[in-house]
């Protein structure tokens, strides 16, 4: 899987020895620049824009995000709780499969509750009715599958054959929309405007008859709006037209775009061996700290990678044979104790970390590239590993 991010920005001058290793370092100034772009799109298009916690839930920056955006979207009870406790604005909660015991609290926390199928919505109507009787106010949404695939990698494409995400739009009937206020679809992954337009062109004829009874449409996430080459003017014009033609309030839910190119993961070389090529063991683990490297898979960009010299295979300290990050050039052989960093690691990497094999979690640091202020947000120790086990 290719990534079009990886601009070092101000991290080109960051001192990698100023933080412990491993550590995530997030640049608040870069986050603010992304948020300002998103807010400009939101204001000029006349839509609402929510930050996707599934991609970036560094809640110490929640007050900053609240300055620019309209709220957050959550993927279940825990993210909805985090949204209510730490963020401001609307909370839109979508889960592929709700549990009955979680829904009363989700109803109390959320402004929008989005179901994955009409059957699930119908099954939980008594819980929704009880929540409203208790004084809670929320809209109900239905996620639909546009049946139009745009994903680069099938397993990351919500419109892959036999997808579990969203109700197939060709099965949608008027009866399915009883008690439904809006439709949601999410079909993009790190993509620009053109795939969104093609998706809408395929979807619009199927749902046009339902526009008069809908309050809103949610176009989900996967929009790389803050990438330098994203066609933002085209997006704004498109959103204005859709809003005028449908009469619906429109929502976008970018996650990665909030933190794009705003964070690095700092690591250190622990050992170097030769096994037909230089192989370096690092304190960064693909399986523990950057699982998308294995799951996608993809090759994260390295800060200041050389253009020549021998390639060195980097891998983590775990016992997993596949804990391999990739092959990189240092301009020579890396040395024990040498620091390095991977770019564009604020989103997804941070939220997916785990303690497999007892590998420690990276610390989290916040830097402001404009003021050079640097502070530790969170460090982790043995207790984080032990308390997850029994």
N, C-alpha and C positions, 0 to 999 in steps of 0.2 A: 504494500500500500504506500503510495507516494504522499509526502507531506509538502505543502507549498509554503509552510511557515518556516521559522528558523532564522529570522533576522536577529543578530545579536543586540542591536540597538545600543543602549548605554552599558549593557553587560560587557561590551568590548573592553571597557576600562575598569571593570569590577575586580577587586583583589580577592582571588579565590581562597587565600589563606586567612581572610578576615572572619570566616565562619568555620564551625566544626564540620567534619565530614563523616557521613553524608549529610547534606542539607539542601532543602528547597529554599531558594531565595526569590522573593516576588518583589518586583519594582512597582511601588504604588503609583509613581508618575506614569508608567506605561499603562497600568490599569485605567487610570483616569483618562488618558488619551483615547483608549478604546471606548470607554463609557461616553465620552463627549461625542464621538462619531455616532454611536448608537442613539444617543439622545437627539442628535441632529436629524437622523433618519426618522426617528419616531415623531418629532415635532413637525417636520416638513411633510411627512406622509399622513399625519393625522391619525396615527394608530396607537396602540399600547404595546409596550415592550417589557417582557419579563426575563429575569436572569435565571438560567437553568442550574439549579443547585447540583444536579447529577454530574455536571462537568466541573464546576468550580464552587466549592462551598467553604471557602476560607472566610469564616464569619467574622473574623476580626476586621475585615474590610466591608462588612455589611453597611455601616454608616456611609461609607463612600459610595457604594452602589445605590443606596437610597437617595443620594443627591441627584442621581441621573435617571434612574429607571422607575417603572411603575410597580415593581414587586418581584416576586419569584415564582417559579414553577417547581413543584415537588413531585417525587416519584413514589410517594407512599407516606405512611404515618410519621416516620422519623424526620424526613426532610420537611414535612409540613410543620412539625413541631419546631424545628430549627428556624424555619421561615417566620413563624409567629414570635419566637423568643428573641431573635436577633435582627431580623430584617423589618422593613416597613413596606406598606403598600399591599397590593393584592397577593393572594396565594392561590395558584391554580394547581390542583393535585390530580395527577393521572397515574394509575397503576394498572398493569395488565391483568392482575387478579387481586381484588380486595378480599380481606377476611372480615367476616361479619363483626367480630369483636373489635376490630379497628375502626369501623366506619362511624360510630357515634362521635369519636374524638375527631376524626377527619372532617366530619360535618361541622363541628364546632370551630375548627381551625381554618377552613378553606372558603374561598369566595367562589371558586369553580371546582366541581368534582366531576372528573371526566372518566367515563366507563369505556371499557374495551369492547363491549358487545351489548346489544339490546337485551339479551338474556340476563346478563349480570345486573343491568339496571333494573329490569323488571323484578328480579329475585330480591333486590334490596330496597324496593320501594317502601315497604313498611318501616325500615330504619330511617330512610330519608324523611318520610312523613312524620315520624316521631321526633326527629331532630328539629323539624320546622315547628312542630307544636311546642317544643321546648324553647323556641325563640331564636333559633339559628337561621340565618339567611344565606343562601348559596344558590348558584346556578348549577344546572346539570348539563354536562357535555357528553358527546359520543365520539370516540375516535373511529375514524373510517380509514380503510386501506384504499388508496387511489387506484391500485392495481396498475401502477405505472412505475417501473423500476428505473432508477437513475444512479444507483450506487455503484461505486468502483469495485467494491468487494461484496460478493453476495451475502456473506454472513453478517455484514453490517448494513444491509439494505432491508428496511422494514417492508419493502414490497417484493421481497424474494418469493419464489413459489412456496405455497403452503405456510406463509408467514403467520405467526401467532399475534401480530401487533395490528390491531384495528379491524373493524368489521368490513368485509369486502363490499365496496360501494355498489357493485352490481347486484347485491342482495338487499340493498336498502329500500325500504318502503315507507310510506307515510305513517303507518302504524308504529314503526320503530321510533318515530320522533315524538311520540306522545310523552309529554313531560320533559322534553329535551330543549334546552335553550340555545345550544351551539354545537357546531361540528369542529372536530380537531383532526388534523392529519400531520404526520411527521414522516418525511420520506427522503431527507437529505442527510449527507454526512460530509462535513468539511467542503462544501460546494459553493459555487458562485450563483449568480442570478439566473442564468439561462436554464439550468435544470428545474428551478422553481417555476419559471414561466411555462416550460413544457409540461410539467406536472399539472399545473392549473388548467392548461388547455385541454388536457386529457380528462380532468376531473369536472370542470365547470358544467359541461352539458349534462352530466349525470345528477348534479345536485341543484341545478337552476330551479326546478319546480318547488324546492323547499325554502328558497330564500325568504319569502314573505313571512314564514313562521319562525325564522331564526333571529336571535339577537346578535350573535357573534360568530366569527370564524377564526380558528386558531391554526396558523400555518406551522406550528411547531418550531423545531430547531434545525441545526445543521447548516445554518447560513453563515458563511465566512465574511460577514459584512465589514469587519475591521481590517481585513487583508488589503494591502495597498492596491491591488489590481481588481478588487471587487467592483462591479458595475452599480455603484450606489445610486446614481441619478436614474438609471433604468428601473431599479427597485422602487424608488420613491414614486415615479410616474405610474408604475404598475400597481402599487398599493392604493394610490389615489383612485385609479380607475376601478379597481375591484371594489373598493368601499362605495364608490358612487353607483356602481352597477348592481351591487347586492343589497345595499342598504344596511349592511351589517358592520358592527364594530370589528376591527381586525386586531389580532394579536400575533406577535412573533416571540419566540422563546430561545434566543441565542444563549449558548453556554460557553463554548470554546471562544467565541468572538469577544467575550468579556475579558478573557485573560490571554488572548493570543499574543505570543512573543513577549509575555510579561513576566516570565519566571524561568529559572534555570535549576538544574539539579547538580550540585557540586559533589565530586567524588575524589577518591585517592587511590593510587596504585599501591597494592599490598605486596605483590610478588610478580616476577617476570620469569617465564621459562621458555625453552625452545622445544617445539614439537612439530618440526617441519616448517614452522613459522613462529614468530614471537607471539606468545600468549601471556596476557596480563590478567592477574586476579585483582579485582577492584572491590571496594566496599559498597558499590552500587550493584544491586541485583536486579536483573531484568524481571525475574519472576516475582520478586517482592516489592520492587519500587517502580518498575515501568512495565507492568504486565502486558500492555498493548504491543510492546516490542515483539512478544511471542504470539499474542492472540491475533493481531491484525494480519500478518506481521508488518513491521516497518522499521526503518533505520533512523533513529533520532540524530539530528545534526549536532555536531560537536563544536563548541566554542573554540575558535582559532585552530581548527584542524589544518594540518599542513597539506600541501599539494603534492609533495614528493616524499621520498624515503620509504622504508619498508612498512608494510601494513602490519599492525598488531591486532590480534583478536582480543577483545575485551569481554570478560565474563565475570559473573558475581561470585560471592564467597559460599553460596549454598551448595548442597550435594547434588542438585538437579543437573544432570548432564546437559540439558538444554538451556541452562541459565547463561545464555550467550547474548550479548548486546549487539555485537557486530565487529567489523574490521575497520580500523581507523589508523590514520597516519599522524605521527607526532613530529616528523622531520628527522627522526632518529629513533633509537630504542627508548621507550619510556623508562623512568627509573623509579625505584621504590620510594614512596613518599611524595611523588609528583602529583599535583592537583590538576584536575580537568573538570569540565562541566558540559552537560548536555543542554541544548537550547529548547525553549518552548515546552517546559515541563510543568507549568503552573496548573494547567487544566488536565483533568482525567488522571494523570500520573499520581497527583497528590491524593485524590479521593479513592484510588484503587490500591494503595499500599497495604501490605499484610506482613505478618511476622513468621511466615513459613520458615522452618529450620532454625527458629530462634534468631533470624537475622534482624538486627535493630532497625527501627523506623528512622527515616531521616528527620532531623530537626526542621523547623519551619521558621524562617527569618523574613522580615519585611524591610526592604530597602527603599529609599526615595532617591532616585538618581538625580533629582534636581537640587536637593538639599544635602545629599550624602548621608542622611540619617539612616542608621542601621540598628535594628533591634530584634532580639529573639522573641518570637511569638509563642513557640512551644518546643520543648525538648521531650524526648521519650526515653524510658528506661525499661528495666526488666519487668516492672509491674505491668506494663502495657502488654507484654507477652504472656505473663502468667495468668492474669485475670480473664483472658479470653479462653482459657482452658479449665479443666475441672480436675 
